[in-house]
Amino acid sequence: MKTKLFAAAFFASTLLAGTAFAQPTPFNSDGVTMGHWHMASKDPEAAKKIFLAMGGKLYMPGGNPLVMFPGVYINLVLGTEKGEGGSQGSVVNHVGFVVDDVQKRVAEWKAKGVKVLPGGNGRLDQAYVETPDGLRMEILEDKAQGTAIKNEHIHLSLTEAEIPKAQAWYAKTFGGKAGVRNMQPVVDIPGVQIRFAKADAKQAATRGRVLDHIGFDVKDHPAFVKKITAEGIKLDEGPRTNPQGGNTIAYITDPWGTRIELVQRAPLGPEVK
């Protein structure tokens, strides 16, 4: 009997741990939290292999591959679309994770076949990983964090005059907190920090590239859509519920070309082992 009780308790704790891993960061007062990156990958299997080697967990909502890290979901497939152009050169120059020990994680990933690029200026607390089709990911370090890896930031490249406008727009639209990091403007939204870097020229829109869009999860989809439309934001695609997976979604594009999906998310289902 004790063995059966222990086994049941172990199963329950494992299930709860997996569920906790798959939950996004709690919503802010505007009912927003970080949701996902959506790739139109030319090679979803290659991308999936990289993300799983880095510690992600695989789910198949609606039959499509989705990899979960603490703080972000990564969709690998966008219908039949195959994006042209990597993240560099677009408004979303790169995305970023933070790990507990860069050199330790880099060694683990390399042993699993992941190609890792070095940090800038010989930095040991920074590295980069790129998918074969060009999604660039910055890897930074926080030795105090309690998890091996978690989502950290999205880095937008804009001309200098547009950066303060973009900071104000993201703070207002998503209830984010405007601030400064390393003397550069940022906006904090639960689960992610939006960072802004100076570009010499206007960057390409994300639509149709390998990183087609980013997404925020919202607690009350109708209420949030009502809020942003009242603020003058035009919907690219009106609200609909996706029959594959059950998410309620809508799309907007920020004034600088970043396509953004708004999602009231249905349960993911079980992790794929």
C-alpha positions as CSV (number, residue, x, y, z in Angstrom):
1,M,0.0,0.0,0.0
2,K,2.8,2.4,0.9
3,T,4.4,1.7,-2.5
4,K,1.2,2.5,-4.3
5,L,0.7,5.7,-2.3
6,F,4.3,6.8,-3.0
7,A,3.8,6.1,-6.7
8,A,0.6,8.1,-6.8
9,A,2.2,11.0,-5.0
10,F,5.2,10.9,-7.3
11,F,2.9,10.9,-10.3
12,A,0.9,13.8,-9.0
13,S,4.0,15.9,-8.2
14,T,5.4,15.2,-11.6
15,L,2.2,16.3,-13.3
16,L,2.0,19.5,-11.2
17,A,5.7,20.3,-12.0
18,G,5.0,19.8,-15.7
19,T,1.9,22.0,-15.5
20,A,3.8,24.7,-13.7
21,F,6.5,24.7,-16.3
22,A,3.9,25.2,-19.0
23,Q,2.2,28.2,-17.3
24,P,2.9,31.7,-18.4
25,T,4.0,34.5,-16.0
26,P,1.0,35.9,-14.2
27,F,-1.0,38.7,-15.9
28,N,-0.4,42.3,-15.1
29,S,-3.2,44.7,-14.1
30,D,-4.1,45.2,-17.8
31,G,-4.5,41.4,-18.2
32,V,-1.4,40.9,-20.3
33,T,1.6,38.5,-20.1
34,M,4.2,37.3,-22.5
35,G,2.9,34.7,-24.8
36,H,5.0,33.4,-27.8
37,W,7.3,33.8,-30.7
38,H,5.8,32.4,-33.9
39,M,8.2,31.1,-36.5
40,A,7.4,30.3,-40.1
41,S,10.4,28.0,-40.1
42,K,11.9,26.5,-43.2
43,D,13.1,23.5,-41.2
44,P,10.8,23.0,-38.1
45,E,12.6,19.8,-37.2
46,A,16.0,21.4,-37.0
47,A,14.6,24.3,-34.9
48,K,12.8,21.8,-32.6
49,K,16.0,19.9,-32.1
50,I,17.8,23.0,-31.0
51,F,15.1,24.2,-28.6
52,L,14.7,20.8,-27.0
53,A,18.5,20.5,-26.6
54,M,18.4,23.9,-24.8
55,G,15.9,22.6,-22.3
56,G,12.5,23.3,-23.9
57,K,9.5,21.0,-23.5
58,L,7.4,19.9,-26.5
59,Y,3.6,20.1,-26.8
60,M,1.4,19.5,-29.8
61,P,-1.8,21.6,-29.4
62,G,-3.9,21.2,-32.5
63,G,-1.3,18.8,-33.9
64,N,1.3,21.6,-34.4
65,P,4.7,21.6,-32.6
66,L,5.1,24.1,-29.8
67,V,8.1,24.3,-27.5
68,M,7.7,25.8,-24.0
69,F,10.4,27.5,-21.9
70,P,9.6,29.3,-18.7
71,G,8.0,32.5,-19.8
72,V,7.5,31.8,-23.5
73,Y,6.0,29.5,-26.0
74,I,7.6,29.0,-29.4
75,N,5.5,28.0,-32.3
76,L,7.5,26.5,-35.1
77,V,4.9,26.2,-37.9
78,L,2.7,28.9,-39.5
79,G,0.4,27.0,-41.8
80,T,2.3,26.3,-45.0
81,E,4.3,29.5,-44.8
82,K,8.1,29.5,-45.0
83,G,9.6,32.7,-43.9
84,E,12.2,34.6,-45.9
85,G,14.9,36.4,-44.0
86,G,16.2,36.0,-40.5
87,S,15.4,38.1,-37.5
88,Q,18.5,40.3,-38.1
89,G,17.4,43.0,-40.5
90,S,13.9,43.1,-39.2
91,V,12.4,45.2,-36.4
92,V,12.8,42.3,-34.0
93,N,16.5,41.9,-34.3
94,H,16.7,39.1,-31.8
95,V,15.1,37.5,-28.8
96,G,16.8,36.5,-25.6
97,F,17.1,33.9,-22.8
98,V,18.8,34.1,-19.5
99,V,20.5,31.1,-18.0
100,D,22.1,30.3,-14.6
101,D,25.6,29.7,-16.1
102,V,26.4,30.5,-19.7
103,Q,29.5,28.4,-20.0
104,K,27.9,25.4,-18.3
105,R,24.9,25.6,-20.6
106,V,26.9,26.2,-23.7
107,A,29.0,23.1,-23.0
108,E,25.8,21.0,-22.6
109,W,24.2,22.4,-25.7
110,K,27.3,21.8,-27.8
111,A,27.5,18.2,-26.6
112,K,23.9,17.8,-28.0
113,G,24.9,19.3,-31.4
114,V,23.8,22.9,-31.0
115,K,26.0,25.4,-32.7
116,V,26.8,28.2,-30.3
117,L,28.3,31.6,-31.2
118,P,30.5,33.4,-28.7
119,G,29.6,36.6,-26.9
120,G,30.8,40.0,-27.9
121,N,34.3,41.2,-26.9
122,G,35.2,37.9,-25.4
123,R,32.4,38.0,-22.8
124,L,31.9,34.7,-21.0
125,D,28.5,35.7,-19.7
126,Q,27.0,36.0,-23.1
127,A,26.5,33.8,-26.2
128,Y,24.3,33.5,-29.2
129,V,22.4,30.7,-30.8
130,E,20.8,30.9,-34.3
131,T,18.5,28.5,-36.0
132,P,19.5,27.4,-39.5
133,D,16.8,29.7,-40.9
134,G,18.0,32.8,-39.0
135,L,16.2,33.3,-35.7
136,R,18.9,34.9,-33.5
137,M,18.8,34.3,-29.8
138,E,21.0,36.1,-27.2
139,I,22.0,34.1,-24.1
140,L,22.8,36.1,-21.0
141,E,23.6,35.0,-17.4
142,D,22.0,35.4,-14.0
143,K,23.7,33.1,-11.5
144,A,21.1,33.8,-8.9
145,Q,18.1,32.5,-10.8
146,G,16.5,29.3,-9.8
147,T,16.0,27.8,-13.2
148,A,18.5,26.6,-15.9
149,I,16.9,28.8,-18.6
150,K,14.0,31.2,-19.0
151,N,12.7,33.7,-21.4
152,E,14.1,37.2,-20.9
153,H,13.8,39.8,-23.7
154,I,12.8,40.9,-27.2
155,H,15.2,43.4,-28.8
156,L,13.7,45.8,-31.3
157,S,15.9,47.8,-33.7
158,L,14.5,51.3,-34.5
159,T,15.9,54.6,-35.7
160,E,16.9,56.9,-32.8
161,A,13.9,59.2,-33.2
162,E,11.4,56.4,-33.0
163,I,12.7,54.7,-29.8
164,P,11.0,57.0,-27.3
165,K,7.7,56.7,-29.3
166,A,8.0,52.9,-29.3
167,Q,8.7,52.8,-25.5
168,A,5.6,54.8,-24.8
169,W,3.5,52.8,-27.2
170,Y,4.4,49.4,-25.6
171,A,4.0,50.7,-22.1
172,K,0.5,52.1,-22.9
173,T,-0.8,49.3,-25.1
174,F,0.2,46.4,-22.9
175,G,0.3,48.0,-19.4
176,G,4.1,47.7,-19.3
177,K,6.5,49.6,-17.1
178,A,8.9,51.9,-18.8
179,G,12.4,52.0,-17.5
180,V,16.1,52.0,-18.2
181,R,18.6,49.1,-18.5
182,N,22.3,49.9,-19.1
183,M,21.3,53.4,-20.0
184,Q,18.9,52.1,-22.7
185,P,15.1,52.4,-22.6
186,V,13.1,49.3,-21.9
187,V,9.5,48.2,-21.1
188,D,8.8,45.5,-18.7
189,I,5.8,43.3,-19.3
190,P,5.3,40.1,-17.3
191,G,7.6,37.4,-18.6
192,V,9.6,39.6,-20.9
193,Q,11.5,42.9,-21.2
194,I,11.1,44.8,-24.5
195,R,14.5,46.4,-25.3
196,F,15.2,49.1,-27.9
197,A,18.4,49.4,-29.9
198,K,19.4,52.2,-32.3
199,A,19.4,51.3,-36.0
200,D,20.9,53.5,-38.7
201,A,17.9,52.9,-41.0
202,K,14.3,51.7,-40.8
203,Q,14.2,47.9,-40.5
204,A,12.0,45.4,-42.3
205,A,8.6,44.4,-41.0
206,T,8.5,41.0,-39.4
207,R,5.5,39.7,-41.4
208,G,6.7,37.0,-43.8
209,R,10.1,36.5,-42.2
210,V,11.3,33.5,-40.2
211,L,10.2,35.2,-37.0
212,D,6.8,36.2,-38.4
213,H,5.4,37.7,-35.2
214,I,5.5,37.8,-31.4
215,G,2.5,37.2,-29.2
216,F,1.0,38.4,-25.9
217,D,-1.4,36.3,-23.9
218,V,-4.4,38.3,-22.6
219,K,-6.8,37.3,-19.8
220,D,-10.0,38.7,-21.3
221,H,-9.8,38.9,-25.1
222,P,-12.9,40.9,-25.8
223,A,-12.1,43.4,-23.1
224,F,-8.5,43.9,-24.3
225,V,-9.5,44.3,-27.9
226,K,-12.1,46.9,-26.9
227,K,-9.4,48.7,-24.9
228,I,-6.8,48.9,-27.8
229,T,-9.4,49.8,-30.5
230,A,-10.6,52.6,-28.3
231,E,-7.0,53.8,-28.2
232,G,-7.0,53.9,-32.0
233,I,-5.2,50.7,-32.7
234,K,-6.4,49.0,-35.9
235,L,-6.8,45.2,-36.0
236,D,-5.1,43.4,-38.9
237,E,-7.4,40.4,-38.3
238,G,-10.4,40.5,-36.1
239,P,-11.0,38.1,-33.2
240,R,-11.6,34.4,-34.0
241,T,-11.3,31.1,-32.2
242,N,-8.9,28.7,-33.8
243,P,-10.5,25.3,-34.2
244,Q,-7.1,23.6,-33.9
245,G,-6.2,24.1,-30.2
246,G,-9.1,26.4,-29.1
247,N,-7.2,29.7,-28.8
248,T,-9.0,33.0,-29.3
249,I,-6.8,35.3,-31.4
250,A,-6.5,38.6,-33.2
251,Y,-3.6,40.4,-34.9
252,I,-2.2,43.9,-34.8
253,T,1.0,45.5,-36.1
254,D,2.9,48.1,-34.1
255,P,3.7,51.4,-35.9
256,W,7.3,50.1,-36.7
257,G,6.3,46.8,-38.4
258,T,6.3,44.2,-35.6
259,R,3.3,41.9,-36.1
260,I,1.7,41.0,-32.8
261,E,-0.8,38.2,-32.0
262,L,-3.2,38.6,-29.1
263,V,-4.1,35.3,-27.6
264,Q,-6.6,34.0,-25.0
265,R,-5.0,30.6,-24.7
266,A,-6.7,27.3,-24.3
267,P,-5.0,24.5,-22.3
268,L,-1.9,23.1,-24.0
269,G,-2.6,19.4,-23.3
270,P,0.1,17.0,-22.2
271,E,3.8,17.3,-22.8
272,V,5.1,15.1,-25.6
273,K,7.8,12.8,-24.1
